[in-house]
Amino acid sequence: MSSVLLPESLGEELERMINSFWWGSNKASGRGINWL
């Protein structure tokens, strides 16, 4: 079984994209978690 090491910056970029999807504050896009 082989494994590939990815650069740390790639992981940080993915985390940023996921966080912006879940916690996005852009109301126009309609994304993000809606709190009651």
C-alpha angles and dihedrals in degrees: 000000000000130000133198125214113223123205115263090235090063091056091049091050092051091048090051092051093048092047092049089052095050099035100028113150095199102112092187092066093053091223129125134060115307112218120203 
